[in-house]
Amino acid sequence: MIARIVFYVIAACLIAAHFLRMGSFVATALCLAAPALFFVRRRWSLALLQGLAYGAAAVWIETAWQIAQMRRAFGEPWLRAALILAAVAAVSVLAGFLLRSAPLQERYRRR
């Protein structure tokens, strides 16, 4: 169970770094604070964390699309950047999916 939470924290740090690079300090702070919801042992907090992970994946896919379009327009190589961002999106999806595990669901079900 700890490994699943650590994996989520890594995904949260990745999306926080993205928002930091974009200059959005509020979004960065929210992404870094989101894993604190693991301390709220309610079912809604686990569902919210899953939704945030899937939302982060959507942000990564959107960013990959934008970068690929921009690079293609300038005739630059784009495939490697798109694949890297797709892999990071997969990390976010996997982090959300791992929160559906039986031990975590049981821990958050009773409260």
GULO-290340 format. One line per 10 residues: number of its first residue (from 1); for each residue x, y, z of C-alpha. Coordinates in steps of 0.2 Angstrom, whole numbers, plus 5000, padded with zeros to 4 digits. Each point is the difference from the previous one (the first is absolute). Layout:
N
NUM = X Y Z ~ ... .
This chain:
111
1 = 5000 5000 5000 ~ 5014 5012 5004 ~ 5008 4997 4983 ~ 4983 5005 4992 ~ 5000 5016 5010 ~ 5018 5004 4995 ~ 4996 4997 4982 ~ 4986 5013 5001 ~ 5012 5012 5009 ~ 5012 4998 4986 .
11 = 4986 5004 4987 ~ 4995 5015 5010 ~ 5017 5007 5000 ~ 5002 4997 4981 ~ 4984 5010 4997 ~ 5005 5013 5012 ~ 5017 5002 4991 ~ 4990 5003 4984 ~ 4989 5014 5008 ~ 5016 5008 5008 .
21 = 5008 5000 4983 ~ 4984 5009 4993 ~ 5001 5013 5014 ~ 4984 4994 5008 ~ 5005 5001 5019 ~ 4983 4997 5006 ~ 4998 4984 4990 ~ 5017 4994 5005 ~ 4995 5003 5019 ~ 4984 4990 4997 .
31 = 5009 4986 4992 ~ 5012 4999 5014 ~ 4987 5000 5013 ~ 4988 4988 4992 ~ 5009 4984 5007 ~ 4996 5007 5018 ~ 4982 4994 4996 ~ 5007 4982 5004 ~ 4998 5005 5018 ~ 4981 5003 4998 .
41 = 4994 4983 5001 ~ 4984 5003 4991 ~ 4994 4992 4984 ~ 4998 5017 4992 ~ 5018 5004 5002 ~ 5006 4984 4991 ~ 4988 5004 4986 ~ 5006 5017 4999 ~ 5018 4994 5000 ~ 4996 4989 4985 .
51 = 4991 5013 4991 ~ 5015 5012 5002 ~ 5012 4986 4993 ~ 4989 4998 4985 ~ 4999 5019 4998 ~ 5019 5001 5001 ~ 5001 4987 4986 ~ 4988 5010 4989 ~ 5012 5015 5003 ~ 5015 4990 4994 .
61 = 4991 4994 4985 ~ 4994 5018 4996 ~ 5018 5006 5002 ~ 5007 4986 4989 ~ 4987 5005 4986 ~ 5005 5018 5001 ~ 5019 4997 5000 ~ 4998 4987 4985 ~ 4990 5013 4990 ~ 5012 5014 5004 .
71 = 5015 4990 4995 ~ 4992 4993 4984 ~ 4995 5017 4995 ~ 5019 5005 5001 ~ 5006 4984 4992 ~ 5009 4994 5016 ~ 5000 4983 5007 ~ 4984 4997 5011 ~ 4998 4981 5002 ~ 5013 4998 5015 .
81 = 4992 5015 5010 ~ 4982 4993 4997 ~ 5006 4982 5005 ~ 5008 5007 5016 ~ 4984 5010 5005 ~ 4989 4985 4996 ~ 5011 4990 5012 ~ 4998 5013 5013 ~ 4981 5000 4997 ~ 5000 4981 5002 .
91 = 5009 5002 5017 ~ 4985 5011 5005 ~ 4987 4988 4994 ~ 5009 4986 5009 ~ 5001 5010 5016 ~ 4981 5002 4999 ~ 4997 4982 4996 ~ 5010 4994 5014 ~ 4989 5009 5012 ~ 4986 4988 4995 .
101 = 5010 4986 5009 ~ 4990 4989 5013 ~ 5011 5006 5015 ~ 4997 5018 4997 ~ 4982 4998 4996 ~ 4997 4990 5016 ~ 5009 5013 5010 ~ 4990 5015 4993 ~ 4983 4990 4999 ~ 4996 5000 5018 .
111 = 5001 5018 5003 .
